[in-house]
Amino acid sequence: MPERLVVEPSGDVIATKVSYALTLRSRALGLLGEDEAPASSALVFERAKQIHTFGMRFAIDVLFCASDWKVLHVVHGMKPWRMSRIVLRSRFVVELPGGAAARVVPGDRIRVAGQLERRL
């Protein structure tokens, strides 16, 4: 079973395919060049406090999470050519297709579930 992102306490699955931007190249490219965000996917950045959508062609939902995956800040429908605010306590940033995080609010906790129950 592939990794997925689950919102606690609701149990909502917000992504069924999780990718990690671990290299300098993958962090720089992110979702650039895509015509749309892959359905039910998430891209996770570690040690990120701010993101941008310069060069993107679609809106995304963005979750800023603390080291324990508690959601600190949510941006719903961040349009192309924008820059987010800086979230100082953020450890992880999760980029999702627009609308995927519609029911996620600050204070929720994200769990990475799947084969390894991976935690960065």
C-alpha positions in Angstrom: 0.0 0.0 0.0 1.5 3.4 -1.0 1.9 6.2 1.6 -1.0 8.4 2.1 -1.8 11.5 4.2 -4.5 11.3 6.8 -5.9 14.2 8.8 -6.5 13.5 12.4 -8.8 13.5 14.2 -11.3 13.3 11.2 -9.6 10.4 9.5 -9.9 12.2 6.1 -7.4 11.0 3.5 -6.2 14.0 1.6 -3.6 12.3 -0.6 -2.9 8.7 -1.7 0.4 9.3 -3.3 3.1 11.1 -1.3 6.3 12.4 -2.9 9.2 14.0 -1.0 11.3 16.9 -2.3 14.6 15.8 -0.8 17.2 16.9 -3.3 18.1 20.5 -4.2 16.8 19.8 -7.7 13.4 18.4 -6.6 13.0 21.2 -4.1 13.7 23.8 -6.8 11.4 22.2 -9.4 8.5 21.2 -7.1 5.4 21.1 -9.3 6.8 23.5 -11.9 6.2 22.4 -15.5 3.1 20.4 -14.6 -0.2 21.4 -16.3 -2.1 20.4 -13.2 -1.4 18.9 -9.8 -1.5 15.1 -10.0 -4.8 13.9 -8.6 -4.8 12.8 -5.0 -1.1 13.5 -4.7 1.1 15.5 -2.2 4.6 16.9 -2.4 6.3 17.3 1.0 9.1 19.7 1.6 11.2 19.4 4.8 12.7 22.4 6.5 10.5 24.9 4.7 9.0 28.0 6.1 7.7 29.7 2.9 6.8 28.6 -0.6 6.0 30.3 -3.9 4.0 29.4 -7.0 6.1 31.4 -9.5 5.9 29.7 -12.9 3.0 27.3 -11.9 -0.1 27.0 -14.0 -2.7 26.0 -11.4 -3.8 26.8 -7.8 -2.7 24.5 -4.9 -3.6 24.0 -1.3 -0.6 24.4 1.1 -0.2 23.0 4.6 2.5 24.3 6.9 3.2 21.8 9.7 5.3 21.7 12.8 7.8 18.9 13.5 5.1 16.8 15.0 2.9 17.3 11.9 0.5 19.7 13.6 -1.0 22.0 11.0 0.1 25.6 11.8 -1.2 27.4 8.7 -3.3 26.5 5.7 -3.5 28.3 2.3 -6.5 27.3 0.3 -6.3 27.8 -3.4 -2.9 29.5 -3.6 -2.9 31.0 -7.2 0.1 31.0 -9.5 2.7 33.7 -9.2 2.2 34.2 -5.5 4.4 33.9 -2.4 3.2 32.6 0.9 3.7 34.2 4.2 6.7 33.0 6.3 5.6 30.5 9.0 8.5 30.5 11.4 7.7 27.3 13.3 7.1 25.3 10.1 9.1 22.2 9.6 7.2 20.6 6.7 5.2 22.1 3.9 2.8 19.9 2.0 1.6 21.0 -1.5 -1.7 19.5 -2.6 -4.1 19.9 -5.6 -6.4 22.9 -5.1 -9.4 21.9 -3.0 -7.7 18.7 -1.5 -7.3 20.4 1.9 -10.7 22.1 2.0 -11.6 20.7 5.4 -8.1 21.0 7.0 -7.7 23.7 9.6 -4.9 24.8 11.9 -4.6 22.5 14.9 -5.3 19.4 12.9 -2.5 16.8 12.8 -1.3 15.0 9.6 -0.3 11.4 9.7 1.8 9.8 6.9 0.4 6.3 6.7 1.4 3.4 4.6 4.1 0.8 4.3 6.6 2.4 6.6 4.4 4.9 8.5 7.2 7.2 7.4 8.2 10.3 9.4 10.9 12.5 8.1 
